[in-house]
């Protein structure tokens, strides 16, 4: 609910402050006084487009502040908190808009900067403006299905939530399936390559570290003659088998013998003896190992050829798959996992296709049930709106709720057809109106009269009062082209609506103004060579005078004042004020 509105340096407004109450609030004044400026300020506060020429001449910026009440659980409260903006325990939200001549456009909600788009998203939950302007929700066809669903009641809203959830699951599955199928040819080619690589590596029957061992074997086989000669020479050096000199073992034995002779007299060389004895044992063991190594050396050209051939195989694999046999084996494990994943992808595709088919069937059943609920509610809404229009002297009008669906080969099954389905089901809903019985019903947007549109909205709001989530309704041109009984009927309907929703109405009609709980008059005054718009709250005799002006124009008479007083008294009795 809009509680306060502060406007500064906006168009012809120097500075005004309005305090709105629950119930029925009226703005009146002469034509051209600036009533539309007030509505324009509210429109900007709700995220409307700003223009630099709206800044009052001679000033640098225009500022608009609005204070709103947003109770816990309201759609407006949710929209604000979804943006991460806190609302205090007092349930108050302050929205401000600053338009600068420099081109800066600042929007704030509870002091936090927001974009114009974010502000518009909040605004549509706070106020519904009805007149010739962009906020007229009734002219937005996309809103009609929301109106109908709310009118239909909790069962329909709950089923719509199920449809939305099921549709979200359908979209998720479709996206997963599309992702898996994307580049299917490339994946098939990749799988062929992987399987070829796996077969090639498997055919080689590799062993970990095999390349290292083969390289050693090749080196040994290629140098067999030299290795034999070196082993023989080393063995001879230790054992003296060449016949040219004593071997190291004999020399050590001779040294030990001499040391033992010394020890008979002087035992201090025992350490040398022990070392040489250890060396003697080591020489014997080394000689044995050399002998075994020498005797094991074979000159085997056939074996060398086998090793060279195997190393050539490994070298070809290394060029493709890794620098070592261990790296090639790791590569094989990786492609094995990828091959398994590819196989599982095919299984996953099949599983998703099965789930997709089931989900599509479920969504079709839910959407069909939702359509039936909507169709029943639509017939009731048509009758109720026509009854409300009759009370507003539009009894010749016919109100219709039009349903349309679109066949789609990829859609969901409903009533033996495949229909395109969105988050709200298969239905496209549009409200139509025939101004005269027998004439075809046409979209509301093609109705030229702003007053007619406003009365249709008033009729709809009367039907939807118990379920509508927007707390504030503003009617800008509802009295266009009406008077007499129609004006009285519209006034009564506005007053009745205001008992459930805050209503703010710009009007030229005394019948409407007299029913208000709060009455502001807007005037245009001149002073200091400037023209400005001023706003005054009316009470007592001042209000009687304004009602009289609205009744009689420039020709005010005592009778006019008396008539005005009687209208206010009758309105007070009717409303119980």
C-alpha positions in Angstrom: 0.0 0.0 0.0 1.2 3.5 -0.9 1.5 5.6 2.3 3.4 8.7 1.3 4.5 10.4 -1.9 7.0 13.2 -1.9 7.7 15.0 -5.2 10.3 17.7 -5.7 11.3 19.7 -8.8 9.3 17.4 -11.1 7.6 19.0 -14.1 5.5 21.9 -12.7 5.8 20.6 -9.1 8.1 22.5 -6.9 7.5 20.4 -3.9 4.5 18.5 -2.7 3.8 15.7 -0.2 0.8 13.5 -0.1 -0.2 11.1 2.5 -2.6 8.3 1.4 -4.8 6.2 3.6 -6.4 2.9 3.3 -9.6 2.9 1.4 -10.6 5.4 -1.3 -8.3 8.3 -2.2 -9.3 10.9 -4.7 -7.3 13.6 -6.7 -9.3 16.3 -8.3 -8.7 19.6 -9.9 -9.2 21.7 -13.1 -8.1 20.3 -16.4 -4.4 21.0 -16.9 -3.8 21.6 -13.2 -1.3 18.7 -13.0 -3.2 15.7 -11.9 -1.4 13.6 -14.6 1.9 14.8 -13.1 1.2 13.0 -9.8 0.4 9.8 -11.7 3.5 10.3 -13.8 5.6 10.6 -10.6 4.1 7.3 -9.3 4.8 5.7 -12.7 8.4 6.7 -12.5 8.6 5.3 -8.9 7.4 2.0 -10.3 10.2 1.8 -12.8 8.8 3.8 -15.7 11.0 5.4 -18.3 12.5 8.8 -17.3 13.0 11.8 -19.6 15.2 14.8 -18.9 12.5 17.3 -19.7 10.6 16.1 -16.5 13.2 18.0 -14.4 11.6 21.4 -13.3 13.0 24.3 -15.3 15.8 26.0 -13.3 16.7 23.0 -11.2 19.4 20.3 -11.6 17.4 17.2 -10.6 13.9 15.9 -9.9 13.4 13.7 -6.8 10.5 11.3 -6.0 10.1 9.4 -2.8 7.5 6.8 -2.0 6.8 5.0 1.2 5.0 1.6 0.9 3.7 -0.9 3.3 4.7 -4.5 2.3 3.3 -7.1 4.7 5.1 -10.4 5.3 4.0 -13.0 2.8 3.0 -10.5 0.1 4.3 -10.9 -3.4 5.8 -7.4 -3.2 7.8 -8.4 -0.1 9.0 -11.6 -1.8 10.1 -9.6 -4.9 12.1 -7.2 -2.8 13.7 -9.8 -0.6 14.6 -11.9 -3.6 16.9 -9.0 -4.6 18.6 -9.3 -1.2 17.0 -6.1 0.1 16.0 -6.3 3.8 12.6 -5.1 5.0 12.3 -4.0 8.6 9.9 -5.2 11.2 7.7 -2.1 10.4 7.0 -3.6 6.9 7.9 -0.3 5.3 9.8 0.1 2.1 11.1 3.5 0.8 11.6 3.8 -2.9 13.4 6.8 -4.4 14.0 8.0 -7.9 16.3 10.8 -8.9 16.5 12.2 -12.5 19.4 14.6 -13.2 19.9 17.0 -16.1 23.3 15.4 -16.5 21.6 12.2 -17.5 22.1 10.3 -14.2 19.2 8.2 -13.2 19.3 6.8 -9.7 16.9 4.2 -8.3 17.0 3.1 -4.7 15.0 0.7 -2.5 15.5 1.1 1.2 18.7 3.0 0.4 20.1 0.2 -1.8 20.8 1.1 -5.5 18.8 -0.9 -8.0 18.5 -0.9 -11.8 15.4 0.5 -13.5 14.5 -3.1 -14.6 14.7 -4.3 -11.0 12.5 -1.4 -9.8 10.0 -2.2 -12.5 9.9 -5.9 -11.3 9.1 -4.7 -7.8 6.7 -2.0 -9.0 4.3 -4.5 -10.7 3.7 -6.1 -7.3 3.1 -2.8 -5.5 0.7 -0.8 -7.7 -1.6 -1.4 -10.6 -2.2 1.7 -12.7 -5.2 1.8 -15.0 -5.4 4.4 -17.7 -3.7 5.3 -20.9 -0.2 4.3 -19.8 2.4 1.6 -19.9 1.5 0.1 -16.5 -1.9 -1.0 -17.5 -1.7 -4.7 -16.7 -5.0 -5.5 -18.3 -3.6 -4.7 -21.8 -0.7 -7.1 -21.3 -2.1 -10.4 -22.6 0.5 -12.4 -20.8 -1.2 -11.2 -17.5 -4.6 -12.6 -18.4 -3.8 -16.2 -17.6 -2.5 -15.0 -14.2 -5.9 -13.2 -13.6 -7.8 -16.3 -14.6 -5.7 -18.7 -12.4 -6.1 -16.5 -9.4 -9.8 -16.3 -9.9 -10.0 -20.1 -10.3 -8.6 -20.5 -6.8 -6.2 -22.6 -4.8 -6.7 -25.9 -6.6 -5.9 -24.3 -10.0 -2.8 -22.5 -8.5 -1.6 -25.7 -6.9 -2.0 -27.7 -10.2 -0.2 -24.9 -12.1 2.7 -25.2 -9.7 2.8 -29.0 -10.5 2.7 -28.2 -14.2 5.6 -25.7 -13.8 7.6 -28.2 -11.8 7.0 -31.0 -14.3 7.8 -28.7 -17.2 11.1 -27.7 -15.6 12.0 -31.4 -15.3 11.1 -31.9 -19.0 13.3 -29.0 -20.0 16.1 -30.3 -17.9 15.9 -33.7 -19.5 15.7 -32.2 -23.0 18.8 -30.2 -22.3 20.7 -33.2 -21.0 19.7 -35.2 -24.0 20.7 -32.5 -26.4 24.1 -32.2 -24.7 24.7 -35.9 -25.0 23.6 -36.0 -28.6 25.6 -32.9 -29.6 28.5 -33.9 -31.9 27.3 -37.5 -32.1 29.2 -38.1 -35.3 32.4 -36.7 -33.7 31.9 -38.9 -30.7 31.5 -42.0 -32.9 34.7 -41.1 -34.7 36.4 -40.6 -31.4 35.2 -44.0 -30.2 36.5 -45.7 -33.3 39.9 -44.1 -32.8 40.0 -45.1 -29.1 39.1 -48.7 -29.9 41.8 -48.9 -32.6 44.4 -47.5 -30.1 43.3 -49.9 -27.5 43.6 -52.9 -29.9 47.1 -51.7 -31.0 48.4 -51.4 -27.5 46.8 -54.6 -26.3 48.3 -56.5 -29.3 51.8 -55.5 -28.1 51.3 -57.2 -24.8 53.4 -54.7 -22.9 54.9 -55.3 -19.5 55.7 -52.5 -17.0 59.4 -51.4 -17.4 59.8 -53.7 -20.4 61.6 -51.0 -22.5 64.2 -50.5 -19.8 65.0 -54.2 -19.5 65.2 -54.6 -23.3 67.5 -51.7 -23.7 69.8 -53.3 -21.1 69.6 -56.7 -22.8 70.4 -55.1 -26.2 73.5 -53.4 -24.8 74.7 -56.7 -23.3 74.1 -58.8 -26.4 75.7 -56.2 -28.7 78.9 -56.1 -26.6 79.1 -59.8 -25.6 82.7 -60.4 -26.9 84.0 -57.3 -25.1 82.2 -58.1 -21.9 83.6 -61.7 -21.9 87.1 -60.3 -22.4 86.8 -57.8 -19.6 85.4 -60.4 -17.2 88.1 -62.9 -18.0 90.8 -60.2 -17.5 89.3 -59.2 -14.2 89.1 -62.8 -13.1 92.8 -63.4 -14.0 93.8 -60.3 -12.1 92.2 -61.7 -9.0 93.3 -65.3 -9.4 96.5 -65.0 -11.5 95.2 -67.5 -14.1 97.0 -65.7 -17.0 100.4 -67.1 -15.9 102.1 -63.8 -16.1 101.9 -62.6 -12.6 100.5 -63.5 -9.2 96.9 -62.7 -8.7 95.5 -60.3 -6.2 94.3 -63.2 -4.0 97.8 -64.7 -3.9 99.3 -61.3 -3.1 96.9 -60.8 -0.2 97.7 -64.3 1.1 101.4 -63.5 1.0 100.9 -60.3 2.9 98.8 -62.0 5.5 101.6 -64.6 6.0 104.2 -61.9 6.6 101.9 -60.0 9.0 101.4 -63.2 11.0 105.2 -63.5 11.3 105.3 -60.0 12.7 102.5 -60.8 15.2 104.6 -63.4 16.8 106.7 -60.6 18.1 104.4 -57.6 17.9 100.6 -57.9 18.1 100.0 -54.2 17.1 99.5 -55.1 13.5 96.5 -57.3 14.2 94.2 -54.7 12.6 96.0 -54.9 9.3 95.7 -58.7 9.5 91.9 -58.5 10.0 91.5 -56.1 7.1 93.5 -58.3 4.7 91.6 -61.4 5.8 88.3 -59.5 4.9 89.9 -58.4 1.6 90.9 -62.0 0.9 87.3 -63.2 1.4 86.0 -60.4 -0.8 88.5 -61.2 -3.5 87.4 -64.8 -3.5 83.7 -63.8 -3.7 84.4 -61.3 -6.4 86.4 -63.9 -8.4 83.5 -66.3 -8.1 80.9 -63.7 -9.3 83.1 -62.8 -12.3 83.5 -66.4 -13.2 79.8 -67.0 -13.1 79.2 -63.8 -15.1 81.9 -64.8 -17.7 80.6 -68.2 -18.1 77.0 -66.9 -18.6 77.9 -64.6 -21.5 76.6 -65.9 -24.8 77.1 -64.5 -28.2 73.6 -64.9 -29.6 72.8 -62.9 -32.8 69.3 -64.4 -33.0 68.4 -63.2 -29.5 69.9 -59.8 -30.4 67.7 -59.6 -33.5 64.6 -60.4 -31.4 65.4 -57.7 -28.9 66.0 -55.1 -31.7 62.6 -56.1 -33.2 60.8 -55.8 -29.9 62.4 -52.4 -29.3 61.3 -51.2 -32.7 57.7 -52.2 -31.8 57.9 -50.2 -28.6 59.4 -47.2 -30.4 56.5 -47.1 -32.8 54.1 -47.1 -29.8 56.1 -44.5 -28.0 55.8 -42.1 -30.9 52.0 -42.3 -30.6 51.2 -42.9 -26.9 54.0 -42.0 -24.5 57.7 -41.7 -23.9 57.9 -44.9 -21.8 56.1 -48.2 -21.7 54.7 -47.2 -18.3 53.2 -44.0 -19.9 51.8 -46.1 -22.8 50.1 -48.4 -20.3 48.6 -45.4 -18.4 47.3 -44.1 -21.7 45.7 -47.4 -22.3 43.9 -47.2 -18.9 42.7 -43.7 -19.8 41.2 -44.7 -23.1 39.7 -47.7 -21.5 37.9 -45.5 -19.1 36.8 -43.2 -22.0 35.5 -46.2 -23.9 33.5 -47.3 -20.9 32.1 -43.8 -20.5 31.0 -43.7 -24.1 29.2 -47.0 -23.7 27.6 -45.7 -20.5 26.6 -42.5 -22.4 24.6 -44.6 -24.9 22.9 -46.3 -21.9 22.3 -42.8 -20.4 20.7 -41.6 -23.6 18.4 -44.5 -23.7 17.5 -44.0 -20.0 16.8 -40.2 -20.5 14.7 -41.0 -23.6 12.5 -43.3 -21.5 12.2 -40.8 -18.6 11.5 -38.0 -21.1 8.6 -40.0 -22.6 7.2 -40.6 -19.2 7.6 -36.9 -18.2 6.0 -35.8 -21.4 3.0 -38.1 -20.7 2.7 -36.8 -17.1 3.0 -33.2 -18.2 0.3 -33.7 -20.8 -2.0 -35.2 -18.1 -1.4 -32.3 -15.7 -1.8 -29.7 -18.5 -5.0 -31.3 -19.6 -6.4 -31.2 -16.1 -5.3 -27.6 -15.7 -7.0 -26.6 -18.9 -10.3 -28.2 -17.6 -10.1 -26.2 -14.4 -9.4 -23.0 -16.3 -12.2 -23.6 -18.7 -14.7 -24.0 -15.9 -13.4 -21.0 -14.1 -13.5 -18.9 -17.3 -17.3 -19.5 -17.8 -17.9 -18.3 -14.2 -15.6 -15.3 -14.7 -17.4 -14.3 -17.9 -20.7 -14.2 -16.1 -19.4 -12.4 -13.1 -17.5 -9.8 -15.1 -20.6 -9.2 -17.3 -22.7 -8.7 -14.1 -20.2 -6.2 -12.8 -20.1 -4.4 -16.1 -23.9 -4.2 -16.1 -23.7 -2.4 -12.8 -21.2 0.0 -14.4 -23.7 0.7 -17.2 -21.9 -1.5 -19.7 -24.7 -4.0 -19.8 -24.5 -4.4 -23.6 -20.9 -5.6 -23.4 -20.0 -9.3 -23.7 -16.9 -10.4 -21.9 -15.1 -13.6 -23.2 -12.1 -15.6 -22.1 -10.4 -16.9 -25.2 -8.3 -20.1 -25.1 -5.9 -21.1 -27.8 -3.4 -23.9 -28.1 -0.7 -24.8 -30.6 0.0 -28.2 -32.1 3.6 -29.3 -31.9 5.1 -32.6 -33.0 7.5 -32.3 -30.0 4.7 -31.3 -27.6 2.8 -33.2 -24.9 -0.2 -35.4 -25.5 -3.5 -33.7 -24.5 -6.9 -34.8 -25.8 -5.4 -36.9 -28.6 -3.2 -34.1 -29.8 0.4 -33.1 -29.3 0.4 -29.6 -28.0 3.1 -27.1 -27.3 3.5 -26.7 -23.5 5.2 -24.1 -21.4 5.6 -23.5 -17.7 1.9 -22.4 -17.4 0.6 -25.3 -19.4 -0.8 -25.6 -23.0 -3.2 -22.6 -22.8 -2.8 -19.1 -24.2 -5.5 -17.0 -22.5 -6.8 -13.7 -23.7 -9.7 -11.5 -22.5 -12.0 -10.3 -25.2 -14.7 -7.7 -25.2 -17.6 -6.9 -27.4 -19.0 -3.4 -26.7 -22.3 -4.3 -28.4 -24.1 -7.6 -28.4 -23.9 -9.4 -31.7 -20.6 -7.8 -32.5 -17.5 -10.0 -32.5 -15.4 -9.9 -29.3 -12.1 -8.2 -29.8 -8.9 -7.9 -27.7 -9.0 -5.4 -25.0 -6.0 -3.5 -26.5 -8.2 -2.6 -29.4 -10.7 -0.8 -27.3 -10.1 2.9 -27.8 -11.7 4.3 -24.7 -9.5 4.5 -21.6 -12.6 4.9 -19.5 -14.0 1.6 -20.9 -10.7 -0.2 -20.2 -10.7 1.2 -16.7 -14.2 0.0 -16.1 -13.4 -3.4 -17.4 -10.4 -3.5 -15.0 -12.6 -2.3 -12.2 -15.1 -5.1 -13.0 -12.3 -7.6 -13.0 -10.7 -6.3 -9.8 -14.1 -6.6 -8.2 -14.3 -10.3 -9.1 -10.7 -10.9 -8.1 -10.6 -8.8 -5.0 -10.2 -11.7 -2.7 -7.2 -13.2 -4.5 -5.4 -10.2 -6.0 -2.0 -9.7 -4.6 -1.6 -6.0 -5.6 -2.7 -3.8 -2.7 -2.9 -0.5 -4.5 -5.1 0.4 -7.6 -4.8 3.7 -9.4 -7.5 4.7 -11.8 -6.5 7.7 -14.0 -9.2 7.9 -16.6 -12.1 5.8 -15.3 -14.5 8.7 -15.6 -13.7 9.5 -19.3 -16.9 10.0 -21.2 -19.3 9.0 -18.4 -21.8 10.8 -16.2 -25.1 10.5 -14.6 -26.1 7.0 -13.5 -22.9 5.5 -14.9 -20.8 7.9 -12.8 -22.8 7.0 -9.7 -22.4 3.3 -10.4 -18.6 3.6 -11.0 -18.3 5.6 -7.8 -20.1 2.9 -5.8 -18.0 0.2 -7.3 -14.8 2.1 -6.6 -15.9 2.6 -3.0 -16.7 -1.1 -2.7 -13.4 -2.1 -4.1 -11.6 0.2 -1.7 -12.9 -1.8 1.2 -10.5 -4.6 0.1 -7.8 -2.7 -1.7 -6.3 0.8 -1.5 -7.8 2.8 -4.4 -6.4 6.1 -5.7 -8.5 7.8 -8.4 -7.9 10.9 -10.5 -11.4 12.2 -11.3 -13.4 15.1 -12.7 -16.7 13.8 -11.4 -18.3 14.8 -8.1 -20.1 11.5 -7.8 -16.8 9.8 -7.5 -15.0 12.4 -5.5 -17.8 12.5 -2.9 -17.3 8.8 -2.1 -13.6 9.3 -1.1 -12.1 8.7 2.3 -9.2 11.1 1.5 -9.5 14.0 -1.0 -6.7 16.0 -2.5 -7.2 18.9 -4.9 -4.5 19.9 -7.4 -4.2 23.4 -8.6 -2.0 25.4 -10.8 -0.8 28.7 -9.4 1.4 31.6 -10.6 3.9 33.5 -8.6 7.2 35.2 -9.1 6.9 34.8 -12.8 6.7 31.0 -12.5 3.8 28.5 -12.7 3.7 25.6 -10.3 1.4 22.8 -9.3 0.3 22.6 -5.7 -1.7 19.9 -3.8 -4.0 20.5 -0.9 -5.8 18.0 1.3 -9.5 18.9 1.6 -11.7 18.6 4.7 -14.8 20.3 5.9 -16.1 23.3 3.9 -13.1 23.3 1.6 -14.1 19.8 0.4 -17.7 20.9 0.0 -16.5 23.8 -2.1 -14.5 21.5 -4.4 -17.4 19.1 -4.8 -19.6 22.1 -5.7 -17.0 23.3 -8.2 -17.0 19.8 -9.8 -20.8 19.9 -10.0 -21.3 23.5 -11.2 -18.1 24.5 -12.8 -17.7 28.3 -12.8 -21.4 28.9 -12.0 -21.4 28.2 -8.3 -24.7 28.9 -6.5 -26.1 28.2 -3.0 -28.0 25.4 -4.6 -24.8 23.9 -5.9 -23.2 24.0 -2.5 -26.3 22.4 -0.9 -26.2 19.7 -3.5 -22.5 19.1 -2.8 -23.2 18.9 1.0 -26.0 16.4 0.4 -23.8 14.2 -1.8 -21.1 14.1 0.8 -23.7 13.3 3.5 -25.2 10.5 1.4 -21.7 9.1 0.6 -20.9 9.1 4.3 -24.1 7.3 5.2 -23.5 4.7 2.4 -19.9 4.0 3.6 -20.7 4.1 7.3 -18.1 6.9 7.9 
